């Protein structure tokens, strides 16, 4: 049964919003201190540290995450300059702690952007497959790399309803080595990406078509029902047929 198509935009927007950087008072506080401390010598930093300590005593530090972070950062920079040569001024561009943080943030931002692109790609591919389903031409389409995740997206859109037509399409493609499943590595990877009923359906289809060459997929619809109702039994049947074909016990 094909479920009604659902709009992708709200779902994609909801998940994209989860990637947006939350307001981090501590991070804001550290950056503020570094901007103010740039070019300061040890004496100026020590004076700023005393001011920060005074403010911390006047305020409820338990509720002031930014204030606590600023105090800790002034203390760190004070220690840094105390250990440096006389006359050294603070420069965040040469501060290894700051540079390590910036590198980590850049890496996280790149990973976030890549994940957002992948989320958008999955949503677009799900829309494409839904159109093909609506046109009744899904079975004429070869699967592409990443369609396992697209299957999950379509299932999510359908409130976790198992969509038999998509599962049957993937199982047949896996059994017949269609699309990206022509690559043995893709078939091996599918074992960790598709649920047991789809995998056992594919295994059963492969053995049945070997048993009776030329059998059309429309003649093997019972295999999907067997795999869905009892994946373990379907898998055992596929193994049995394979052994019978090869003459092993």
C-alpha positions as CSV (number, residue, x, y, z in Angstrom):
1,X,0.0,0.0,0.0
2,X,1.4,3.4,-0.9
3,X,1.0,6.0,1.8
4,X,-0.1,9.6,0.9
5,X,2.7,11.9,0.1
6,X,3.8,14.2,2.9
7,X,5.4,17.6,2.6
8,X,9.2,17.5,3.2
9,X,9.8,21.1,4.1
10,X,8.6,21.1,7.7
11,X,10.5,18.0,8.6
12,X,13.7,19.2,7.0
13,X,13.4,22.6,8.6
14,X,12.8,21.0,12.0
15,X,15.9,18.9,11.7
16,X,18.0,21.6,10.4
17,X,17.1,23.8,13.3
18,X,18.6,21.2,15.6
19,X,22.0,21.9,14.0
20,X,21.9,25.6,14.7
21,X,24.4,26.7,17.2
22,X,22.8,27.4,20.6
23,X,23.6,30.5,22.5
24,X,26.7,29.7,24.6
25,X,27.2,32.4,27.3
26,X,30.5,30.9,28.4
27,X,31.9,31.0,24.9
28,X,30.7,34.6,24.5
29,X,32.4,35.5,27.7
30,X,35.7,33.9,26.7
31,X,35.7,35.7,23.3
32,X,34.8,39.0,25.0
33,X,37.8,38.7,27.4
34,X,40.2,37.8,24.5
35,X,39.1,40.8,22.5
36,X,39.6,43.1,25.5
37,X,42.9,41.5,26.5
38,X,44.5,41.8,23.0
39,X,47.6,44.0,23.3
40,X,47.5,44.1,27.2
41,X,50.7,43.5,29.2
42,X,50.8,41.5,32.4
43,X,50.0,44.5,34.7
44,X,46.9,45.5,32.7
45,X,45.6,41.9,32.7
46,X,46.2,41.6,36.4
47,X,44.1,44.8,36.9
48,X,41.3,43.4,34.7
49,X,41.4,40.2,36.7
50,X,40.9,42.0,39.9
51,X,37.9,43.8,38.4
52,X,36.5,40.5,37.3
53,X,36.9,39.0,40.8
54,X,35.2,42.1,42.3
55,X,32.3,41.7,40.0
56,X,32.0,38.0,40.7
57,X,31.8,38.7,44.4
58,X,29.0,41.3,43.8
59,X,26.9,39.0,41.6
60,X,25.3,35.6,41.9
61,X,28.0,33.6,40.1
62,X,25.8,30.5,40.2
63,X,23.5,32.2,37.8
64,X,26.1,34.0,35.7
65,X,27.6,31.5,33.3
66,X,29.2,34.2,31.2
67,X,30.7,36.0,34.2
68,X,32.2,32.8,35.5
69,X,33.7,32.1,32.1
70,X,35.2,35.6,31.9
71,X,36.8,35.3,35.3
72,X,38.3,31.9,34.4
73,X,39.6,33.3,31.1
74,X,41.2,36.3,32.8
75,X,42.9,34.0,35.2
76,X,44.2,31.8,32.4
77,X,45.6,34.8,30.5
78,X,47.1,36.2,33.7
79,X,49.0,32.9,34.2
80,X,50.0,32.8,30.5
81,X,51.6,36.3,30.7
82,X,53.2,35.6,34.1
83,X,55.0,32.7,32.5
84,X,56.0,34.7,29.4
85,X,59.0,36.9,28.9
86,X,58.9,40.4,30.4
87,X,57.1,42.9,28.2
88,X,55.0,40.3,26.4
89,X,51.5,41.4,25.5
90,X,48.6,39.1,25.0
91,X,47.8,38.1,21.4
92,X,45.0,35.6,20.9
93,X,46.4,34.8,17.4
94,X,49.4,33.2,19.1
95,X,47.4,31.7,22.0
96,X,47.5,27.9,21.4
97,X,44.4,27.4,23.5
98,X,42.5,29.9,21.4
99,X,43.8,28.4,18.1
100,X,42.9,24.9,19.2
101,X,39.3,26.1,20.0
102,X,39.0,27.8,16.6
103,X,40.3,24.7,14.8
104,X,37.8,22.5,16.6
105,X,34.9,25.0,15.9
106,X,35.9,25.1,12.2
107,X,35.9,21.3,12.0
108,X,32.5,21.1,13.8
109,X,31.1,23.7,11.4
110,X,32.3,21.7,8.4
111,X,30.8,18.5,9.8
112,X,27.5,20.3,10.5
113,X,27.4,21.7,7.0
114,X,28.0,18.3,5.5
115,X,25.2,16.8,7.6
116,X,22.8,19.5,6.5
117,X,23.7,18.9,2.9
118,X,23.1,15.2,3.4
119,X,19.8,15.8,5.1
120,X,18.7,18.0,2.2
121,X,19.8,15.4,-0.3
122,X,17.9,12.6,1.4
123,X,14.8,14.8,1.5
124,X,15.0,15.6,-2.2
125,X,15.6,11.9,-3.1
126,X,12.6,10.9,-0.9
127,X,10.5,13.5,-2.9
128,X,11.7,12.0,-6.1
129,X,10.9,8.4,-5.1
130,X,7.5,9.5,-3.9
131,X,6.7,11.0,-7.3
132,X,7.8,7.7,-9.0
133,X,5.5,5.8,-6.6
134,X,2.6,8.1,-7.5
135,X,3.4,7.5,-11.2
136,X,3.6,3.8,-10.7
137,X,7.1,3.6,-12.1
138,X,9.2,3.0,-8.9
139,X,9.9,-0.6,-10.0
140,X,11.4,0.7,-13.2
141,X,14.0,2.8,-11.3
142,X,17.3,1.5,-10.1
143,X,18.3,2.4,-6.5
144,X,21.2,4.8,-5.9
145,X,23.8,5.1,-3.2
146,X,22.2,6.3,0.0
147,X,18.7,5.0,-0.8
148,X,18.7,3.0,2.4
149,X,18.6,6.3,4.3
150,X,15.9,7.5,1.9
151,X,13.9,4.5,2.8
152,X,14.2,5.5,6.5
153,X,13.1,9.0,5.6
154,X,10.0,7.8,3.8
155,X,9.1,5.5,6.7
156,X,9.6,8.4,9.1
157,X,7.2,10.6,7.0
158,X,4.7,7.8,7.1
159,X,4.8,7.7,11.0
160,X,6.9,4.6,11.0
161,X,4.4,2.7,8.8
162,X,6.3,0.0,6.9
163,X,6.0,0.7,3.2
164,X,5.9,-2.6,1.5
165,X,6.4,-1.3,-2.0
166,X,9.6,0.5,-1.2
167,X,10.9,-2.5,0.8
168,X,10.0,-4.9,-2.1
169,X,11.7,-2.5,-4.6
170,X,15.0,-2.5,-2.5
171,X,14.9,-6.3,-1.9
172,X,14.5,-7.0,-5.6
173,X,17.2,-4.6,-6.5
174,X,19.5,-6.2,-3.9
175,X,18.7,-9.7,-5.1
176,X,19.2,-8.8,-8.8
177,X,22.2,-6.5,-8.2
178,X,20.6,-3.5,-9.8
179,X,21.8,0.1,-9.6
180,X,24.5,0.6,-7.0
181,X,23.9,-2.9,-5.7
182,X,26.0,-4.1,-8.7
183,X,28.9,-3.2,-6.5
184,X,29.7,-6.1,-4.0
185,X,30.7,-3.5,-1.4
186,X,27.3,-1.8,-1.6
187,X,25.6,-5.2,-1.2
188,X,27.8,-5.9,1.8
189,X,27.1,-2.5,3.3
190,X,23.3,-3.0,2.9
191,X,23.5,-5.7,5.5
192,X,24.0,-3.0,8.1
193,X,21.6,-0.5,6.6
194,X,18.4,-2.4,5.8
195,X,16.1,-4.2,8.3
196,X,16.0,-8.0,8.5
197,X,12.8,-8.4,6.5
198,X,14.2,-6.6,3.5
199,X,17.5,-8.5,3.7
200,X,15.8,-11.9,4.0
201,X,13.3,-11.0,1.3
202,X,16.3,-10.2,-1.0
203,X,18.0,-13.5,-0.1
204,X,14.9,-15.5,-0.7
205,X,14.2,-13.8,-4.0
206,X,17.8,-14.5,-5.1
207,X,17.4,-18.2,-4.4
208,X,14.0,-18.5,-6.0
209,X,15.0,-16.8,-9.2
210,X,18.1,-19.1,-9.4
211,X,15.8,-22.1,-8.8
212,X,13.4,-21.0,-11.6
213,X,15.3,-18.8,-14.0
214,X,13.2,-16.2,-15.8
215,X,10.7,-15.9,-13.0
216,X,9.1,-12.4,-12.9
217,X,9.1,-10.4,-9.7
218,X,5.3,-10.3,-10.0
219,X,5.3,-14.0,-9.5
220,X,7.2,-13.9,-6.2
221,X,5.1,-11.5,-4.2
222,X,4.6,-14.3,-1.6
223,X,8.3,-14.0,-0.7
224,X,7.7,-10.5,0.7
225,X,4.9,-11.8,2.9
226,X,7.0,-14.6,4.2
227,X,9.9,-12.3,4.9
228,X,7.7,-9.8,6.7
229,X,5.9,-12.3,8.8
230,X,8.9,-14.4,9.9
231,X,12.3,-13.0,8.8
232,X,14.1,-15.8,10.6
233,X,12.2,-18.5,8.8
234,X,12.6,-16.7,5.5
235,X,16.3,-16.5,6.0
236,X,16.5,-20.2,6.9
237,X,14.5,-21.1,3.7
238,X,16.9,-19.0,1.6
239,X,19.9,-20.9,3.2
240,X,18.2,-24.2,2.6
241,X,17.5,-23.4,-1.1
242,X,21.1,-22.3,-1.5
243,X,22.4,-25.6,0.0
244,X,20.0,-27.6,-2.2
245,X,21.2,-25.7,-5.3
246,X,24.9,-26.3,-4.5
247,X,24.3,-29.9,-3.4
248,X,25.5,-29.4,0.2
249,X,23.8,-30.6,3.3
